[in-house]
Structure formats: C-alpha cells, structure tokens
C-alpha cells in the first residue's frame, strides 16, 4: 500500500512523526510531504499567486513552502503523477479539529484535497487542554484507533475525521461516531501594540454542545470518528429555491 502523509503543523512536528510510526505498521511504502513551517488554520487554501519551494530532505521525505493542500497537490503531480497513493493521511494535529472548526483546519483541508481526486483520506487530531499538546492518548491508543479507521470503507469523495480526547489514559472510554457540533472560533478582535494591527482571540468560543456531537463525546473521553463530505451542496434546499427566467 502506497501512503502519502502530510500535516499542517510542519515537517518537524511531533504529531507527524507519530502518524508515520502508525502508518509503518501497515506499509513501508510511505512518502511524507509537509509544510516547511506551521500552516495551521489554512483550511484548503492553495498558493495560486506564489511560487512554491519543494525541497527533498531525505529518502521519501519532502518539505513544501506552501499550505497543506499545496503539499498534497504537489505530491500528487510531482511524485505520484503516474501511480497515485492508495491512501492519504493528515496529522496528527496539535489540537482538535472538531465541530465547525473543521472549516478552518489545514489538517482536514489536506485530506479533502486528496478526497477531491478520489483518494481515500483520513485526518487525525489530538485535543489538548493545556498550552502544549499532550499526545499520551494518541500514543497509547493510536494503533487500535488507526486500524479501526482503516477498516472504514469510505465512499468516493469522503474524508474520515478522527479526534483523540485529552484525558487520563484510564478515562478513555472508546470510539464513537458522531456528527459535527456547532462552534465558532472567536468573535473578539484585539488591538495590537502598533496602529492598524489586530489579533483574533480568544479562541474556542463554544456556542452550544449537542449531546450526540463530536465535541460532546471528546469532552466525555471518547475518540471520535466523523465522516465528512467533499460535496457541500445543501441538498435540502436544492429543489426548494424557485427558478426564474431573466
């Protein structure tokens, strides 16, 4: 099995190394293409106006000056042009990507970039409640979660979004499949120290928690699986908007 691995935290991120370890339990044919630096929050953005630097580090390991979606696009067109990977893995992100946050996520964006062209893709993230990510849960349960994720038969143009909870190892309860919750990152704009400079924060402003949602189960000690569609068409409205002649 040919596997492409990427992330949004950068080529030197611990979560990327951990995901590579998990992937090597099922394959030795692994290629890593990740951003040169942290590109968190870039969603599925691609660098249309900027020239990208693509650097071969060692063996099948590359770094790209662009975003996670750029990494996938360059990898598929430069390294896998004639023989595409069987699977794309993204992560393990330093911080959860759950609820409405997935729209901002470079980790999920990279997986979506692969799914768009029909390659099965899984995004992995580790929730944390402190300043630095604690990967204890991902390390301890990663192999079982990874194997279970691989057993999911993803339809074409779907992504599986996996989140590890932040809790004591003894409090991890299992794996739950759950829908996205409603959540917004922030509605506060903070003035900077210089004129015309601002920052967004504080982050993670929850507006509600559905008791059947990914965020609820994460807080309750579960690993969450959420299948995501590439097609974001609002099918409930598709045939309810009147057509008119112009």
C-alpha positions in Angstrom: 0.0 0.0 0.0 1.4 3.4 -1.0 0.7 6.1 1.6 1.1 9.8 1.5 1.4 11.6 4.8 1.1 15.4 5.4 0.0 17.8 8.2 -0.4 21.5 8.9 1.9 21.8 11.9 5.1 21.5 9.8 7.6 18.9 8.8 9.3 18.8 12.2 6.0 18.3 14.2 5.8 15.5 16.7 2.3 14.5 15.6 3.6 13.9 12.1 6.3 11.6 13.4 3.8 9.7 15.4 1.4 9.3 12.4 4.4 8.0 10.4 5.0 5.4 13.1 1.4 4.2 12.9 1.5 4.1 9.1 4.7 2.0 9.1 2.8 -0.8 10.9 0.9 -1.5 7.7 3.3 -0.3 4.9 6.9 0.5 4.1 5.9 2.5 1.0 5.5 5.8 2.7 6.1 9.3 1.4 5.9 12.4 3.6 5.2 15.9 2.1 4.6 18.5 4.8 4.8 22.3 5.1 8.2 23.8 6.0 6.6 25.7 8.9 3.3 25.8 10.8 0.4 26.4 8.5 -2.5 25.9 11.0 -5.8 27.4 10.1 -5.2 27.5 6.3 -8.1 25.2 5.5 -7.9 24.0 1.9 -6.1 27.1 0.6 -3.7 26.7 -2.3 -1.0 29.2 -3.3 -2.2 30.4 -6.7 -0.1 33.6 -6.8 3.1 32.4 -5.0 5.9 30.2 -6.3 6.4 27.2 -4.1 9.7 25.8 -2.9 9.7 21.9 -2.9 12.6 20.5 -1.0 13.8 16.9 -0.9 15.0 16.3 2.7 15.9 12.6 2.8 14.6 9.3 1.3 10.9 9.8 0.7 10.6 12.9 2.8 9.9 16.4 1.4 9.0 19.9 2.6 7.0 22.5 0.8 6.9 26.2 1.4 3.1 26.2 0.9 0.0 25.1 2.7 -1.1 21.5 3.5 -3.4 21.4 0.4 -0.4 22.6 -1.7 1.6 19.7 -0.3 -0.9 17.2 -1.4 -1.3 18.8 -4.8 2.4 19.0 -5.5 2.9 15.4 -4.2 0.2 14.0 -6.5 1.5 15.8 -9.5 5.3 15.5 -9.0 5.8 12.3 -7.0 2.7 10.3 -7.8 1.8 11.5 -11.3 1.7 8.0 -12.9 0.9 5.9 -9.8 -1.2 7.6 -7.2 -1.2 6.7 -3.5 -3.7 4.3 -2.1 -4.3 6.4 1.0 -3.6 9.9 2.3 -3.1 10.5 6.0 -3.1 14.0 7.6 -1.9 14.9 11.1 -1.7 14.1 13.9 -2.7 17.7 14.5 -1.6 19.5 17.7 -5.1 20.4 18.8 -8.6 19.0 18.0 -10.4 19.6 14.7 -14.0 19.1 15.7 -17.3 20.7 15.1 -17.4 23.8 12.9 -13.6 24.2 13.4 -13.0 21.7 10.6 -13.7 24.5 8.1 -10.6 26.3 9.3 -8.4 23.2 9.6 -5.4 22.8 7.3 -5.2 19.1 8.5 -8.7 18.4 7.3 -8.1 20.6 4.2 -5.2 18.4 3.1 -7.4 15.3 3.5 -10.2 17.0 1.4 -7.7 17.8 -1.3 -6.9 14.1 -1.7 -10.6 13.1 -1.5 -11.5 15.5 -4.3 -9.5 13.4 -6.7 -10.8 10.1 -5.3 -8.1 9.1 -2.9 -9.3 7.8 0.5 -8.1 10.2 3.2 -8.1 10.3 7.0 -7.4 13.3 9.2 -6.1 12.8 12.7 -6.0 15.3 15.6 -5.2 15.3 19.3 -7.3 17.5 21.6 -5.5 19.2 24.4 -6.5 21.4 27.3 -3.1 22.9 28.1 -0.7 25.2 26.3 1.1 22.3 24.7 -0.4 19.2 23.1 -0.3 16.0 25.2 -0.1 13.0 22.9 -0.4 10.4 25.6 -3.8 9.2 24.3 -2.7 9.1 20.7 0.4 7.2 21.6 -1.4 4.7 23.8 -4.4 4.0 21.7 -3.1 5.2 18.3 -2.6 1.7 16.8 -6.1 0.4 17.7 -7.7 3.7 16.5 -5.6 3.7 13.4 -6.6 0.1 12.5 -10.3 0.8 13.2 -10.1 3.9 11.0 -8.6 1.9 8.1 -11.5 -0.6 8.4 -14.0 2.1 7.5 -15.0 1.8 3.8 -15.0 5.4 2.7 -17.2 6.2 -0.3 -15.7 8.3 -3.1 -15.0 11.9 -2.1 -15.4 11.4 1.6 -13.0 12.1 4.5 -12.8 10.4 7.9 -12.1 12.9 10.6 -10.6 11.4 13.8 -10.0 13.2 17.1 -8.3 11.9 20.2 -9.6 13.2 23.6 -7.4 14.9 26.2 -7.9 12.9 29.3 -6.2 10.4 31.6 -5.5 7.1 29.9 -7.7 5.3 32.3 -10.6 7.6 31.4 -10.6 6.9 27.7 -13.9 5.1 27.0 -13.8 4.0 23.4 -14.6 5.2 19.9 -17.9 7.0 19.0 -19.1 8.1 15.6 -20.6 11.5 15.8 -21.8 14.5 13.8 -20.1 17.9 13.9 -21.2 20.3 16.7 -21.9 24.0 16.3 -19.0 26.0 17.4 -17.2 29.3 16.5 -13.6 30.2 16.9 -13.9 33.7 18.2 -15.8 37.0 17.8 -13.3 39.2 19.6 -10.8 41.4 17.8 -7.9 42.6 20.0 -6.0 45.8 19.1 -2.2 45.2 18.7 0.6 47.3 20.1 1.1 49.1 16.8 -1.5 51.1 14.8 -3.6 49.1 12.4 -2.5 45.8 13.9 -5.0 43.3 15.4 -5.3 39.7 16.6 -8.2 37.3 16.8 -9.0 35.8 20.2 -9.5 34.2 22.5 -10.2 31.1 20.5 -12.6 28.2 21.1 -15.8 30.1 22.0 -18.4 27.3 22.2 -22.0 28.4 21.5 -23.7 25.1 22.3 -22.9 21.4 22.7 -25.2 18.8 21.2 -25.2 15.6 23.4 -24.7 13.5 20.2 -21.9 15.6 18.7 -18.2 15.0 18.3 -17.3 17.8 20.7 -19.6 16.3 23.4 -18.0 12.8 23.1 -14.5 14.2 23.0 -15.1 16.0 26.3 -16.5 12.8 27.7 -13.4 10.8 27.0 -14.2 9.2 23.6 -12.1 9.1 20.4 -14.5 10.5 17.7 -14.9 9.5 14.1 -16.8 11.9 11.9 -17.3 11.2 8.2 -17.2 14.3 6.1 -18.4 15.0 2.5 -16.4 16.9 0.0 -19.6 17.9 -1.7 -21.1 20.7 0.5 -24.3 21.2 -1.5 -27.3 21.9 0.7 -29.4 19.2 -0.7 -32.4 20.1 1.4 -32.7 23.4 -0.4 -31.6 22.3 -3.8 -35.1 21.8 -5.2 -36.8 24.4 -3.0 -35.3 27.6 -4.5 -37.6 28.9 -7.3 -36.2 29.2 -10.8 -37.0 32.3 -12.8 -36.4 33.5 -16.3 -34.3 36.6 -17.0 
